[in-house]
Amino acid sequence: MPLTNQPLTHLNARGEAHMVDVADKPESRREAAASGLIRMQPATLALLAEGGLPKGDVLATARIAGIQAAKRTHELIPLCHALALSKVAIDFNVDEAQSCVHVIATCRLNGRTGVEMEALTAVSVACLTLYDMCKAVDKEMEIGGIHLDTKTGGKSGDYRRDEAWASRAVAPSIIESAPSPIVTGEGVTGEVSVGPRCDIAAPCLRVKCLAELRERLGVGDVSVPIERLPSSDVAGLKTALKALDARFEGLDQGRVLCAVNQVMASDATPLTDNDEVAFFPPVTGG
């Protein structure tokens, strides 16, 4: 499934987070599978397989935790709906060669919205429970690789991760085909941003409009020569953008946040060559 430019459904016209109304959508059979893993010391894995860990039956406890988490996803992820799941299955694969436990969660229902978040939440909590059950003997365990494997049903159609990755090998995504990255600066707390180079030769800023703001303004990424700024700060950049294109008047409409090199910024934040400046609406939830 290729990346799309569809607007984010959890944002309303003002860029505010809201719960999607699914009342008018038809019911259909929906299913999703997600997986992840927890890596541990070989000795820990052996104790788990033998049932020799101090907290008892590790896999049974993690399975119940994953099922319970799927049923309560709406209490953990703010904008998810409460769903009447018809199936939640948690499976484990003890992999001695990789010294890890693979966790697979499958969720299903007949309803108006998908169950991807329920499957992902189930995997996450099952992995966390495995960590909790084993941490007395191994505190170096690592959880990772949590991802959606498949989903079926709904307006957006079916998805298979293996097919999506295979298609990317033939047709690189927008992200993979972007110009070579550089470090664009360091924020006040030490964060750095890795972003594409400006597409002009003169000293410039890379400006990004994100999420619903991109849809509302009809503008994505743009390079702005620093010489066009009346002042070398975010306020000066806004002035320059509005002079370049009237659509940027929208930066003053509603609540629009700003980050410079992935650090939250204000109008007074100074800017230098190759900084990455992002404008975006307030976003909460998943």
Backbone as CSV, one residue per row, in Angstrom:
resi,resn,N_x,N_y,N_z,CA_x,CA_y,CA_z,C_x,C_y,C_z
1,MET,0.850,-1.190,0.000,0.000,0.000,0.000,0.884,1.238,0.000
2,PRO,0.860,2.077,-1.041,1.742,3.225,-1.117,1.340,4.310,-0.138
3,LEU,2.298,5.198,0.170,1.984,6.355,0.980,1.034,7.250,0.206
4,THR,0.101,7.907,0.915,-0.871,8.768,0.252,-0.825,10.155,0.855
5,ASN,-1.490,11.090,0.189,-1.597,12.457,0.687,-2.955,12.710,1.320
6,GLN,-3.632,11.644,1.773,-4.934,11.804,2.390,-4.801,12.576,3.702
7,PRO,-5.775,13.447,4.018,-5.705,14.197,5.270,-5.837,13.272,6.471
8,LEU,-5.300,13.711,7.603,-5.403,12.934,8.831,-6.820,13.052,9.373
9,THR,-7.480,11.918,9.563,-8.892,11.944,9.943,-9.114,12.362,11.385
10,HIS,-8.078,12.324,12.225,-8.246,12.701,13.626,-8.083,14.195,13.857
11,LEU,-7.989,14.988,12.769,-7.904,16.441,12.892,-9.118,17.065,12.218
12,ASN,-9.743,18.037,12.899,-10.866,18.718,12.273,-10.372,19.904,11.450
13,ALA,-11.292,20.710,10.922,-10.919,21.807,10.031,-10.083,22.867,10.728
14,ARG,-10.129,22.915,12.068,-9.336,23.893,12.822,-8.013,23.321,13.293
15,GLY,-7.708,22.095,12.870,-6.452,21.481,13.278,-6.482,20.907,14.676
16,GLU,-7.683,20.714,15.233,-7.816,20.197,16.587,-8.092,18.694,16.541
17,ALA,-7.575,17.980,17.533,-7.813,16.545,17.605,-9.277,16.276,17.939
18,HIS,-9.862,15.289,17.267,-11.240,14.917,17.568,-11.439,13.442,17.249
19,MET,-12.497,12.883,17.807,-12.828,11.481,17.576,-13.648,11.368,16.294
20,VAL,-13.248,10.480,15.409,-13.933,10.328,14.124,-15.317,9.721,14.340
21,ASP,-16.328,10.314,13.720,-17.694,9.798,13.804,-17.865,8.687,12.767
22,VAL,-18.077,7.460,13.237,-18.202,6.320,12.323,-19.638,5.809,12.238
23,ALA,-20.587,6.583,12.766,-21.966,6.103,12.851,-22.562,5.762,11.490
24,ASP,-22.188,6.509,10.457,-22.788,6.307,9.137,-22.018,5.310,8.272
25,LYS,-20.927,4.768,8.780,-20.161,3.801,7.992,-20.820,2.427,8.073
26,PRO,-20.793,1.668,6.992,-21.394,0.320,7.036,-20.525,-0.638,7.846
27,GLU,-21.161,-1.599,8.483,-20.414,-2.618,9.209,-19.804,-3.612,8.225
28,SER,-18.608,-4.067,8.536,-17.960,-5.088,7.721,-17.020,-5.891,8.606
29,ARG,-16.610,-7.035,8.111,-15.672,-7.871,8.852,-14.281,-7.248,8.744
30,ARG,-13.657,-7.003,9.870,-12.341,-6.370,9.910,-11.407,-7.207,10.773
31,GLU,-10.191,-7.345,10.295,-9.206,-8.141,11.027,-7.835,-7.504,10.863
32,ALA,-7.016,-7.605,11.887,-5.651,-7.080,11.827,-4.732,-7.988,12.624
33,ALA,-3.502,-8.103,12.151,-2.478,-8.865,12.863,-1.244,-7.992,13.011
34,ALA,-0.653,-8.025,14.190,0.563,-7.260,14.467,1.547,-8.171,15.185
35,SER,2.815,-7.788,15.152,3.822,-8.613,15.817,4.949,-7.751,16.351
36,GLY,5.731,-8.348,17.218,6.901,-7.702,17.806,7.722,-8.774,18.490
37,LEU,8.769,-8.371,19.178,9.598,-9.367,19.855,10.260,-8.767,21.082
38,ILE,10.685,-9.641,21.964,11.493,-9.246,23.109,12.729,-10.136,23.124
39,ARG,13.878,-9.482,23.113,15.152,-10.202,23.077,15.713,-10.288,24.493
40,MET,16.286,-11.449,24.842,16.789,-11.655,26.198,18.022,-12.548,26.170
41,GLN,18.653,-12.692,27.328,19.818,-13.558,27.429,19.398,-15.018,27.182
42,PRO,20.257,-15.826,26.559,19.905,-17.237,26.323,19.495,-17.973,27.594
43,ALA,20.157,-17.672,28.712,19.812,-18.343,29.968,18.399,-17.969,30.417
44,THR,18.019,-16.710,30.188,16.663,-16.272,30.540,15.636,-16.983,29.680
45,LEU,15.931,-17.088,28.385,15.014,-17.764,27.473,14.838,-19.231,27.870
46,ALA,15.918,-19.857,28.308,15.838,-21.256,28.730,14.953,-21.399,29.965
47,LEU,15.103,-20.483,30.925,14.253,-20.518,32.120,12.787,-20.315,31.753
48,LEU,12.533,-19.401,30.813,11.158,-19.153,30.375,10.564,-20.417,29.762
49,ALA,11.322,-21.060,28.887,10.822,-22.260,28.209,10.585,-23.404,29.182
50,GLU,11.400,-23.455,30.236,11.286,-24.546,31.213,10.297,-24.243,32.329
51,GLY,9.758,-23.018,32.359,8.858,-22.637,33.438,9.578,-22.422,34.748
52,GLY,10.853,-22.005,34.672,11.653,-21.876,35.885,11.802,-20.467,36.412
53,LEU,11.043,-19.516,35.902,11.142,-18.140,36.379,10.301,-17.942,37.635
54,PRO,10.727,-17.036,38.529,10.091,-16.931,39.851,8.631,-16.513,39.838
55,LYS,8.166,-15.813,38.789,6.778,-15.345,38.780,5.802,-16.358,38.199
56,GLY,6.298,-17.515,37.768,5.381,-18.549,37.308,5.276,-18.648,35.798
57,ASP,4.069,-18.965,35.303,3.839,-19.218,33.885,3.880,-17.904,33.110
58,VAL,5.026,-17.623,32.511,5.262,-16.336,31.866,4.361,-16.150,30.647
59,LEU,4.324,-17.128,29.760,3.585,-16.971,28.508,2.081,-16.878,28.741
60,ALA,1.569,-17.652,29.678,0.129,-17.595,29.965,-0.260,-16.222,30.494
61,THR,0.579,-15.673,31.366,0.291,-14.350,31.924,0.358,-13.278,30.843
62,ALA,1.378,-13.355,29.979,1.514,-12.372,28.904,0.361,-12.480,27.914
63,ARG,-0.134,-13.699,27.682,-1.264,-13.868,26.763,-2.514,-13.179,27.316
64,ILE,-2.801,-13.393,28.587,-3.967,-12.748,29.199,-3.810,-11.230,29.180
65,ALA,-2.593,-10.749,29.455,-2.351,-9.305,29.451,-2.592,-8.716,28.061
66,GLY,-2.126,-9.413,27.021,-2.330,-8.929,25.665,-3.797,-8.884,25.280
67,ILE,-4.542,-9.916,25.649,-5.983,-9.943,25.354,-6.692,-8.804,26.080
68,GLN,-6.357,-8.632,27.354,-6.982,-7.560,28.136,-6.646,-6.192,27.552
69,ALA,-5.404,-6.013,27.104,-4.989,-4.730,26.536,-5.756,-4.418,25.259
70,ALA,-5.951,-5.423,24.412,-6.702,-5.196,23.171,-8.114,-4.708,23.481
71,LYS,-8.748,-5.301,24.486,-10.120,-4.932,24.831,-10.209,-3.540,25.447
72,ARG,-9.074,-3.031,25.968,-9.096,-1.729,26.641,-8.273,-0.680,25.900
73,THR,-8.042,-0.907,24.623,-7.237,0.036,23.839,-7.812,1.445,23.894
74,HIS,-9.135,1.564,23.859,-9.760,2.889,23.858,-9.482,3.661,25.143
75,GLU,-9.098,2.961,26.220,-8.764,3.642,27.465,-7.309,4.111,27.479
76,LEU,-6.505,3.589,26.570,-5.082,3.919,26.527,-4.750,4.910,25.415
77,ILE,-5.382,4.751,24.254,-5.147,5.619,23.098,-6.338,6.562,22.997
78,PRO,-6.146,7.866,23.218,-7.274,8.778,23.465,-8.381,8.780,22.426
79,LEU,-8.060,8.671,21.136,-9.082,8.857,20.111,-9.587,7.552,19.503
80,CYS,-9.226,6.426,20.101,-9.736,5.138,19.627,-11.154,4.904,20.147
81,HIS,-11.938,4.167,19.361,-13.296,3.830,19.759,-13.299,2.583,20.649
82,ALA,-14.303,2.486,21.501,-14.529,1.255,22.260,-15.157,0.234,21.316
83,LEU,-14.518,-0.916,21.163,-14.951,-1.892,20.166,-15.388,-3.198,20.814
84,ALA,-16.397,-3.818,20.203,-16.861,-5.136,20.643,-16.099,-6.196,19.852
85,LEU,-14.892,-6.498,20.288,-14.048,-7.452,19.574,-14.651,-8.850,19.638
86,SER,-14.632,-9.540,18.512,-15.132,-10.917,18.495,-14.007,-11.925,18.681
87,LYS,-12.752,-11.488,18.454,-11.619,-12.396,18.618,-10.374,-11.604,18.968
88,VAL,-9.625,-12.105,19.953,-8.270,-11.632,20.226,-7.420,-12.870,20.486
89,ALA,-6.412,-13.081,19.676,-5.525,-14.235,19.847,-4.093,-13.743,19.998
90,ILE,-3.388,-14.275,20.979,-1.982,-13.945,21.216,-1.173,-15.229,21.081
91,ASP,-0.209,-15.221,20.180,0.641,-16.392,19.967,2.102,-16.024,20.211
92,PHE,2.868,-17.023,20.665,4.285,-16.818,20.957,5.129,-17.825,20.188
93,ASN,6.299,-17.370,19.777,7.280,-18.246,19.144,8.609,-18.051,19.863
94,VAL,9.023,-19.052,20.630,10.290,-18.983,21.352,11.409,-19.326,20.374
95,ASP,12.231,-18.337,20.070,13.267,-18.453,19.039,14.635,-18.566,19.708
96,GLU,15.129,-19.796,19.842,16.419,-20.001,20.500,17.570,-19.447,19.667
97,ALA,17.457,-19.518,18.349,18.544,-19.045,17.484,18.775,-17.550,17.650
98,GLN,17.691,-16.780,17.794,17.797,-15.335,17.954,17.699,-14.901,19.414
99,SER,17.518,-15.856,20.306,17.387,-15.597,21.742,16.302,-14.552,22.015
100,CYS,15.118,-14.829,21.492,14.017,-13.888,21.670,12.689,-14.634,21.647
101,VAL,11.647,-13.916,22.034,10.281,-14.422,21.927,9.529,-13.528,20.955
102,HIS,9.006,-14.109,19.884,8.172,-13.371,18.941,6.731,-13.387,19.451
103,VAL,6.081,-12.238,19.394,4.699,-12.110,19.858,3.828,-11.707,18.675
104,ILE,2.750,-12.446,18.450,1.829,-12.155,17.343,0.423,-11.997,17.910
105,ALA,-0.230,-10.895,17.566,-1.600,-10.648,18.025,-2.525,-10.516,16.824
106,THR,-3.686,-11.148,16.918,-4.701,-11.058,15.872,-6.016,-10.612,16.500
107,CYS,-6.635,-9.581,15.919,-7.916,-9.076,16.414,-8.931,-9.076,15.274
108,ARG,-10.202,-9.289,15.641,-11.249,-9.359,14.625,-12.555,-8.828,15.192
109,LEU,-13.369,-8.252,14.309,-14.736,-7.874,14.663,-15.545,-7.649,13.399
110,ASN,-16.847,-7.537,13.563,-17.730,-7.015,12.532,-18.148,-5.632,13.018
111,GLY,-17.647,-4.589,12.362,-17.913,-3.253,12.871,-17.625,-2.173,11.858
112,ARG,-17.580,-0.920,12.364,-17.456,0.247,11.492,-16.059,0.855,11.487
113,THR,-15.149,0.320,12.261,-13.786,0.845,12.274,-12.810,-0.302,12.475
114,GLY,-11.561,-0.077,12.085,-10.579,-1.151,12.078,-10.027,-1.493,13.447
115,VAL,-9.242,-2.569,13.488,-8.719,-3.080,14.757,-7.187,-3.100,14.766
116,GLU,-6.566,-2.255,13.926,-5.107,-2.219,13.887,-4.515,-1.804,15.233
117,MET,-5.101,-0.768,15.847,-4.556,-0.287,17.117,-4.730,-1.317,18.221
118,GLU,-5.811,-2.074,18.162,-6.018,-3.116,19.163,-4.945,-4.197,19.055
119,ALA,-4.614,-4.588,17.823,-3.575,-5.605,17.632,-2.211,-5.085,18.077
120,LEU,-1.895,-3.844,17.721,-0.605,-3.261,18.109,-0.507,-3.091,19.624
121,THR,-1.600,-2.684,20.251,-1.600,-2.523,21.705,-1.432,-3.870,22.391
122,ALA,-2.087,-4.896,21.867,-1.966,-6.232,22.444,-0.522,-6.719,22.411
123,VAL,0.152,-6.530,21.274,1.554,-6.936,21.166,2.418,-6.160,22.156
124,SER,2.206,-4.855,22.224,3.019,-4.006,23.099,2.899,-4.423,24.557
125,VAL,1.674,-4.621,25.019,1.464,-4.963,26.425,1.920,-6.390,26.713
126,ALA,1.744,-7.299,25.772,2.251,-8.661,25.970,3.772,-8.645,26.119
127,CYS,4.453,-7.845,25.292,5.914,-7.741,25.407,6.317,-7.119,26.742
128,LEU,5.604,-6.084,27.164,5.905,-5.464,28.456,5.688,-6.447,29.601
129,THR,4.660,-7.269,29.482,4.400,-8.262,30.527,5.495,-9.317,30.558
130,LEU,5.975,-9.729,29.389,7.108,-10.652,29.353,8.314,-10.044,30.064
131,TYR,8.538,-8.760,29.830,9.655,-8.090,30.511,9.440,-8.128,32.024
132,ASP,8.245,-7.782,32.452,7.961,-7.758,33.888,8.141,-9.141,34.514
133,MET,7.720,-10.170,33.818,7.802,-11.526,34.359,9.240,-12.037,34.429
134,CYS,10.111,-11.478,33.588,11.488,-11.988,33.505,12.532,-11.052,34.105
135,LYS,12.134,-9.850,34.498,13.124,-8.841,34.878,13.901,-9.191,36.138
136,ALA,13.401,-10.102,36.946,14.128,-10.483,38.157,15.472,-11.121,37.830
137,VAL,15.571,-11.751,36.654,16.824,-12.424,36.293,17.531,-11.765,35.110
138,ASP,16.853,-10.833,34.427,17.461,-10.228,33.229,16.878,-8.832,33.008
139,LYS,17.662,-7.814,33.328,17.201,-6.436,33.144,17.709,-5.830,31.837
140,GLU,18.405,-6.616,31.024,18.935,-6.117,29.758,18.067,-6.509,28.564
141,MET,16.877,-7.000,28.822,15.986,-7.382,27.727,15.622,-6.161,26.880
142,GLU,15.381,-6.393,25.595,15.024,-5.320,24.669,13.744,-5.684,23.927
143,ILE,12.824,-4.736,23.885,11.576,-4.895,23.138,11.697,-4.116,21.834
144,GLY,11.253,-4.692,20.732,11.361,-3.966,19.469,10.590,-4.626,18.344
145,GLY,10.708,-4.015,17.164,10.122,-4.580,15.954,8.611,-4.642,15.948
146,ILE,7.938,-3.802,16.738,6.473,-3.854,16.787,5.904,-3.178,15.539
147,HIS,5.080,-3.901,14.799,4.558,-3.366,13.548,3.276,-4.089,13.153
148,LEU,2.535,-3.466,12.243,1.332,-4.069,11.684,1.735,-5.008,10.555
149,ASP,1.243,-6.239,10.595,1.539,-7.213,9.542,0.476,-7.216,8.451
150,THR,-0.783,-7.287,8.861,-1.873,-7.328,7.885,-3.099,-6.630,8.441
151,LYS,-3.941,-6.139,7.541,-5.278,-5.687,7.920,-6.199,-5.937,6.737
152,THR,-7.435,-6.308,7.044,-8.427,-6.546,6.002,-9.720,-5.847,6.378
153,GLY,-10.476,-5.462,5.337,-11.765,-4.823,5.545,-11.656,-3.315,5.618
154,GLY,-12.795,-2.660,5.468,-12.837,-1.215,5.572,-12.605,-0.519,4.242
155,LYS,-12.876,0.784,4.234,-12.800,1.584,3.016,-11.396,1.653,2.438
156,SER,-10.372,1.647,3.299,-8.995,1.791,2.810,-8.460,0.515,2.177
157,GLY,-9.205,-0.581,2.281,-8.788,-1.817,1.633,-7.849,-2.649,2.481
158,ASP,-7.290,-3.678,1.869,-6.427,-4.613,2.582,-4.973,-4.141,2.546
159,TYR,-4.210,-4.611,3.523,-2.787,-4.265,3.617,-2.014,-5.492,4.053
160,ARG,-0.876,-5.720,3.398,0.065,-6.759,3.810,1.454,-6.139,3.842
161,ARG,2.094,-6.216,4.976,3.398,-5.586,5.135,4.428,-6.151,4.158
162,ASP,4.410,-7.467,3.948,5.413,-8.056,3.060,5.249,-7.548,1.631
163,GLU,3.998,-7.375,1.182,3.772,-6.856,-0.164,4.169,-5.386,-0.264
164,ALA,3.905,-4.620,0.803,4.257,-3.201,0.786,5.764,-3.017,0.684
165,TRP,6.519,-3.815,1.446,7.974,-3.698,1.401,8.526,-4.175,0.071
166,ALA,7.886,-5.201,-0.510,8.340,-5.683,-1.818,8.150,-4.609,-2.881
167,SER,7.027,-3.875,-2.811,6.779,-2.827,-3.801,7.763,-1.682,-3.640
168,ARG,8.200,-1.418,-2.420,9.159,-0.338,-2.208,10.520,-0.687,-2.798
169,ALA,10.839,-1.977,-2.845,12.120,-2.377,-3.425,12.171,-2.049,-4.907
170,VAL,10.983,-2.014,-5.550,10.913,-1.694,-6.976,10.727,-0.205,-7.190
171,ALA,9.846,0.392,-6.377,9.547,1.821,-6.510,9.790,2.497,-5.174
172,PRO,10.964,3.083,-4.939,11.281,3.700,-3.655,10.240,4.735,-3.265
173,SER,10.012,4.848,-1.961,9.023,5.795,-1.469,9.548,7.214,-1.554
174,ILE,8.667,8.154,-1.262,9.054,9.565,-1.267,10.199,9.793,-0.296
175,ILE,10.123,9.151,0.864,11.162,9.343,1.872,12.491,8.805,1.371
176,GLU,12.477,7.618,0.759,13.711,6.995,0.317,14.347,7.735,-0.855
177,SER,13.533,8.456,-1.643,14.076,9.135,-2.804,14.423,10.593,-2.526
178,ALA,14.311,11.016,-1.259,14.617,12.399,-0.907,16.110,12.655,-1.017
179,PRO,16.524,13.938,-1.118,17.947,14.252,-1.175,18.674,13.740,0.055
180,SER,19.991,13.596,-0.062,20.783,13.059,1.034,20.640,13.930,2.273
181,PRO,20.488,13.315,3.469,20.238,14.087,4.678,21.494,14.745,5.222
182,ILE,21.285,15.827,5.948,22.361,16.487,6.666,21.838,16.875,8.033
183,VAL,22.734,17.130,8.973,22.320,17.658,10.264,22.070,19.140,10.093
184,THR,20.845,19.576,10.409,20.479,20.954,10.105,20.601,21.895,11.289
185,GLY,20.979,21.415,12.440,21.139,22.335,13.552,20.922,21.658,14.879
186,GLU,21.139,22.385,15.955,20.981,21.852,17.296,20.102,22.774,18.101
187,GLY,19.131,22.202,18.800,18.217,22.999,19.593,18.776,23.302,20.968
188,VAL,18.000,24.053,21.744,18.476,24.497,23.050,18.678,23.337,24.008
189,THR,17.979,22.221,23.800,18.148,21.076,24.690,19.018,19.996,24.074
190,GLY,19.665,20.311,22.961,20.626,19.380,22.391,20.118,18.525,21.262
191,GLU,18.798,18.597,20.931,18.285,17.771,19.849,18.826,18.259,18.511
192,VAL,19.014,17.338,17.590,19.410,17.718,16.244,18.385,17.171,15.277
193,SER,18.262,17.819,14.137,17.310,17.404,13.121,18.054,16.944,11.888
194,VAL,17.696,15.778,11.380,18.268,15.303,10.134,17.216,15.477,9.057
195,GLY,17.473,16.356,8.100,16.485,16.656,7.077,17.126,16.805,5.724
196,PRO,16.329,16.943,4.671,16.877,17.095,3.334,17.535,18.453,3.154
197,ARG,18.500,18.523,2.248,19.146,19.792,1.948,18.148,20.736,1.279
198,CYS,18.385,22.036,1.440,17.581,23.003,0.699,17.809,22.784,-0.790
199,ASP,16.774,23.047,-1.581,16.892,22.798,-3.013,17.322,24.034,-3.792
200,ILE,17.909,25.023,-3.095,18.494,26.173,-3.768,19.905,26.370,-3.236
201,ALA,20.750,27.060,-4.019,22.163,27.172,-3.662,22.410,28.194,-2.561
202,ALA,21.608,29.258,-2.506,21.834,30.325,-1.529,21.519,29.837,-0.118
203,PRO,22.085,30.483,0.914,21.720,30.146,2.297,20.209,30.209,2.468
204,CYS,19.639,29.162,3.031,18.179,29.103,3.068,17.688,28.301,4.254
205,LEU,16.382,28.311,4.410,15.683,27.549,5.436,14.782,26.534,4.755
206,ARG,14.655,25.365,5.365,13.736,24.348,4.851,12.458,24.426,5.674
207,VAL,11.352,24.768,5.041,10.081,24.957,5.740,9.152,23.801,5.408
208,LYS,8.520,23.250,6.436,7.581,22.146,6.259,6.241,22.523,6.884
209,CYS,5.167,22.299,6.144,3.814,22.404,6.692,3.300,20.980,6.858
210,LEU,2.888,20.637,8.060,2.585,19.248,8.379,1.103,19.024,8.653
211,ALA,0.716,17.747,8.547,-0.611,17.265,8.928,-1.714,18.055,8.222
212,GLU,-2.775,18.405,8.954,-3.922,19.069,8.345,-3.557,20.430,7.784
213,LEU,-2.510,21.060,8.342,-2.088,22.367,7.841,-1.628,22.265,6.390
214,ARG,-0.951,21.172,6.053,-0.528,20.949,4.671,-1.742,20.901,3.741
215,GLU,-2.796,20.212,4.186,-3.997,20.100,3.361,-4.708,21.445,3.245
216,ARG,-4.769,22.164,4.351,-5.505,23.431,4.362,-4.821,24.491,3.506
217,LEU,-3.481,24.549,3.577,-2.750,25.554,2.810,-2.430,25.090,1.398
218,GLY,-2.445,23.772,1.191,-2.048,23.261,-0.114,-0.566,23.409,-0.363
219,VAL,0.223,23.478,0.710,1.666,23.671,0.612,2.351,22.636,1.488
220,GLY,3.394,21.994,0.962,4.142,21.026,1.741,5.486,21.577,2.160
221,ASP,6.548,21.220,1.432,7.902,21.678,1.734,8.285,22.824,0.801
222,VAL,9.013,23.780,1.342,9.478,24.904,0.532,10.802,25.408,1.097
223,SER,11.708,25.826,0.221,12.975,26.419,0.640,12.874,27.934,0.531
224,VAL,13.295,28.629,1.585,13.190,30.089,1.627,14.581,30.685,1.810
225,PRO,15.061,31.505,0.870,16.364,32.159,1.039,16.365,33.048,2.279
226,ILE,17.411,32.949,3.072,17.488,33.739,4.298,17.467,35.233,3.996
227,GLU,17.983,35.621,2.843,18.039,37.044,2.504,16.652,37.666,2.373
228,ARG,15.625,36.845,2.214,14.260,37.374,2.097,13.635,37.685,3.457
229,LEU,14.267,37.224,4.543,13.696,37.439,5.868,13.992,38.856,6.353
230,PRO,12.989,39.616,6.775,13.252,40.940,7.336,13.957,40.872,8.688
231,SER,13.832,39.732,9.376,14.553,39.496,10.628,14.864,38.010,10.714
232,SER,15.986,37.668,11.326,16.452,36.274,11.338,15.815,35.486,12.477
233,ASP,14.504,35.418,12.465,13.781,34.650,13.470,12.496,34.114,12.842
234,VAL,11.720,33.373,13.639,10.499,32.760,13.109,9.508,33.822,12.642
235,ALA,9.408,34.923,13.370,8.499,35.994,12.951,8.896,36.529,11.577
236,GLY,10.204,36.694,11.351,10.672,37.155,10.050,10.379,36.153,8.954
237,LEU,10.487,34.860,9.286,10.176,33.824,8.305,8.702,33.871,7.918
238,LYS,7.826,34.038,8.893,6.396,34.121,8.585,6.113,35.297,7.646
239,THR,6.751,36.422,7.919,6.558,37.595,7.064,7.027,37.311,5.644
240,ALA,8.191,36.657,5.522,8.723,36.335,4.198,7.825,35.349,3.462
241,LEU,7.302,34.355,4.178,6.428,33.371,3.548,5.156,34.023,3.019
242,LYS,4.579,34.919,3.803,3.345,35.581,3.369,3.598,36.490,2.170
243,ALA,4.816,37.034,2.087,5.158,37.856,0.924,5.361,36.998,-0.320
244,LEU,5.845,35.756,-0.117,6.071,34.848,-1.239,4.770,34.286,-1.790
245,ASP,3.813,33.982,-0.902,2.586,33.308,-1.329,1.475,33.642,-0.342
246,ALA,0.361,34.123,-0.856,-0.747,34.545,0.002,-1.321,33.400,0.822
247,ARG,-1.114,32.162,0.366,-1.655,31.033,1.124,-1.071,30.952,2.529
248,PHE,0.146,31.481,2.720,0.776,31.420,4.034,0.144,32.378,5.036
249,GLU,-0.825,33.183,4.585,-1.599,33.963,5.551,-2.268,33.027,6.552
250,GLY,-2.467,31.767,6.127,-3.092,30.779,7.003,-2.282,30.459,8.240
251,LEU,-0.997,30.831,8.259,-0.183,30.592,9.453,-0.674,31.408,10.641
252,ASP,-1.427,32.476,10.362,-1.954,33.317,11.435,-3.415,33.013,11.737
253,GLN,-3.949,31.980,11.088,-5.350,31.624,11.290,-5.446,30.382,12.162
254,GLY,-6.128,30.497,13.297,-6.257,29.357,14.197,-4.977,29.122,14.980
255,ARG,-4.879,27.951,15.572,-3.733,27.601,16.406,-2.714,26.853,15.557
256,VAL,-1.584,27.484,15.310,-0.509,26.871,14.539,0.754,26.884,15.396
257,LEU,1.357,25.720,15.581,2.580,25.599,16.363,3.789,25.593,15.438
258,CYS,4.964,25.798,16.034,6.192,25.852,15.245,7.300,25.105,15.978
259,ALA,8.143,24.415,15.212,9.332,23.764,15.763,10.512,24.065,14.850
260,VAL,11.651,24.360,15.447,12.886,24.582,14.699,13.834,23.440,15.034
261,ASN,14.202,22.661,14.012,15.059,21.490,14.213,14.483,20.558,15.275
262,GLN,13.150,20.366,15.200,12.404,19.447,16.060,12.353,19.890,17.512
263,VAL,12.608,21.175,17.766,12.483,21.746,19.103,11.411,22.826,19.049
264,MET,10.435,22.773,19.964,9.359,23.753,19.957,9.926,25.169,19.990
265,ALA,9.317,26.052,19.181,9.861,27.394,18.997,8.757,28.437,19.088
266,SER,9.183,29.693,19.259,8.268,30.835,19.272,8.665,31.784,18.156
267,ASP,7.915,32.872,18.001,8.235,33.851,16.960,9.627,34.448,17.153
268,ALA,10.120,34.458,18.394,11.417,35.080,18.675,12.595,34.123,18.494
269,THR,12.338,32.858,18.175,13.426,31.893,18.021,14.307,32.264,16.834
270,PRO,15.628,32.392,17.032,16.520,32.768,15.924,16.685,31.635,14.923
271,LEU,16.964,31.996,13.671,17.130,31.029,12.593,18.463,31.242,11.896
272,THR,19.059,30.120,11.444,20.321,30.185,10.710,20.233,29.291,9.477
273,ASP,21.242,29.376,8.621,21.275,28.631,7.367,21.047,27.136,7.592
274,ASN,20.190,26.547,6.755,19.882,25.120,6.755,19.047,24.657,7.941
275,ASP,18.494,25.585,8.715,17.560,25.174,9.757,16.313,24.572,9.119
276,GLU,15.705,23.631,9.821,14.430,23.057,9.401,13.336,23.629,10.293
277,VAL,12.352,24.274,9.681,11.263,24.903,10.420,9.960,24.214,10.036
278,ALA,9.255,23.704,11.024,7.995,23.002,10.770,6.842,23.768,11.408
279,PHE,5.769,23.950,10.641,4.530,24.524,11.152,3.475,23.421,11.149
280,PHE,2.711,23.331,12.227,1.759,22.228,12.331,0.664,22.576,13.330
281,PRO,-0.506,21.949,13.184,-1.583,22.147,14.152,-1.316,21.315,15.396
282,PRO,-1.941,21.654,16.520,-1.786,20.812,17.710,-2.394,19.448,17.450
283,VAL,-1.632,18.387,17.707,-2.070,17.028,17.419,-1.944,16.195,18.676
284,THR,-2.983,15.436,19.004,-2.940,14.537,20.143,-3.596,13.232,19.751
285,GLY,-3.058,12.139,20.231,-3.720,10.857,20.036,-3.255,10.138,18.807
286,GLY,-3.857,8.940,18.563,-3.427,8.111,17.468,-4.575,7.653,16.628
